[in-house]
Amino acid sequence: MFNYLTLLVVFLFSTLLAVGQTTLGYKTVDRLTYQYFINSEWDSLVSIGNRGIESGLDYHYLNVRMGIAYTKLSEPIMAEKYLQKAVDQNKGSEFAQLNLYSNALNTGNYFLLAETAKSIQSVELKPTKWLSSVTIEGGIKLSANTDSAGNLNYFSVGIGHFPAKRIALYQSYTYVTQQNNSWGNFNQHQYYLGSSIKINRYWQFNIAAHASAYNANVSYLYNDSIYTKRKPPHFPGDFAIDSTFTHQISYKGDFIQNSIVGLAGISKYSGFFRFSFFTGFNQEYRTTNLNKYEWDKIELVTKSPMTQDQNNTITKDTTIEPVERNNVSQFIAGAMFSYTFPFLKEGLTLGSNFYQTGSIKQNKLVISPFVQLKLRKKNLYVSYFQKGESIVAENFGMVLINTYDVIHGRINASIDFPLGEKTRLGFLYQWEDKTDNFTQLRYQSTMISSSFKIIF
């Protein structure tokens, strides 16, 4: 009996001791977090602060200290969570407002910058600006089969604007050209204008348009069918005739396509979770003087043991047919989901983009997963993409793939990092496996590009 009582006492004492170790009172938490704050012991501050929060504590100074600690630990999502709570608990605290403003400045959250700046009186802040950023980008896509497709070059310049506290704009111009294809060459001018309009702390309304002017010069010849026939000699010394019959098709002329993609949607940003949905249209206007030529070519080779071979070529039954220039209208929809994991200093984000088009040739849902890593102010982004014969506008219309080529697989890997306080440098590597929609030739390509961004 004594042993059972002893065990019961030890169990109760251990339970009380464990509860005492995990539950901290207000005075202890406030004293320790203040001490760690003064001594810049951020890990210890977060540890004690979390134990206090688990015990039910939730007050202004604790949230301020937790927010600043997470800022110092390079965890901006957690920092924003606690600093926002601190501001909500005491809107007159400029210290909390300034730290929330600083955190938003580091993350590029212009809407939060504007919301916070209006409450700060001691420092003159101008979060809204007509020119917020300039990005210059260019690169080359190297073809692995230059007999089928030439190298592609592109150049782009983008400008960001933040004209009002609830409105952010971004516009860009892009020039693309590809020469020495087996079918001819093309160039394209593109203009993008996108906007985000803040609804409340978590929701945004997005609207965007991407216009393009595509101009192709086509000169393409291919053999549709070939067969051979031999007429043997009737007697010794007679002629033998080898005949090759080829049905040839040629396309020649210019093909011009002016198109516009319009999108509208909503986005939600709540802590570690990101979500957006959009819907819109693709409208293509086509003009062309492109003609289709067809004919039969007969190559005759007359052979005799007594004379040299004689070669003759005959062309017959030539037809000329103008290529139809039907305009195209398509429905477009898409969504994006992502989640940033709280570990690794909020450095790992997993997500996926989804695209759906109303294409007659392909109604299949396009899924493009991605992973993003943030390591010491460096951003690494890797994505996978594939599509059929449909038009896709990625990144809310910013990246326009207005080609019906089949992309069997595409891998993007990009990295960007700061060069200074207001500048960033980026590099992109892309591998792509595709089939040209016009010639049905399949080839691979590798793209290398760089970008330079200035933040104002």
Sequence and secondary structure as in RCSB ss.txt:
>XXXX:A:sequence
MFNYLTLLVVFLFSTLLAVGQTTLGYKTVDRLTYQYFINSEWDSLVSIGNRGIESGLDYHYLNVRMGIAYTKLSE
PIMAEKYLQKAVDQNKGSEFAQLNLYSNALNTGNYFLLAETAKSIQSVELKPTKWLSSVTIEGGIKLSANTDSAG
NLNYFSVGIGHFPAKRIALYQSYTYVTQQNNSWGNFNQHQYYLGSSIKINRYWQFNIAAHASAYNANVSYLYNDS
IYTKRKPPHFPGDFAIDSTFTHQISYKGDFIQNSIVGLAGISKYSGFFRFSFFTGFNQEYRTTNLNKYEWDKIEL
VTKSPMTQDQNNTITKDTTIEPVERNNVSQFIAGAMFSYTFPFLKEGLTLGSNFYQTGSIKQNKLVISPFVQLKL
RKKNLYVSYFQKGESIVAENFGMVLINTYDVIHGRINASIDFPLGEKTRLGFLYQWEDKTDNFTQLRYQSTMISS
SFKIIF
>XXXX:A:secstr
 HHHHHHHHHHHHHHHHHHHHH   HHHHHHHHHHHHHTT HHHHHHHHHHHHHTT   HHHHHHHHHHHHHTT 
HHHHHHHHHHHHHH TT HHHHHHHHHHHHHHT HHHHHHHHTT  SS     EEEEEEEEEEEEEEES TTT  
 EEEEEEEEEEEEETTEEEEEEEEEEEE   SSEEEEEEEEEEEEEEE SSSEEEEEEEEEEEEEEEEEEEEEEE
EEEEEE  SSTT  EEEEEEEEEEEEEEEEEEEEEEEEEEEEEEETTEEEEEEEEEEEEEEEE  EEEEEEEEEE
EEEETTEEEEEEEEEEEEEEEE     EEEEEEEEEEEEEESSGGGTEEEEEEEEEE  SS    EEEEEEEEEE
TTEEEEEEEEEE SS EEHHHHTEEE    EEEEEEEEEEEEESSSSEEEEEEEEEEEEE TTT  EEEEEEEEE
EEEEE 
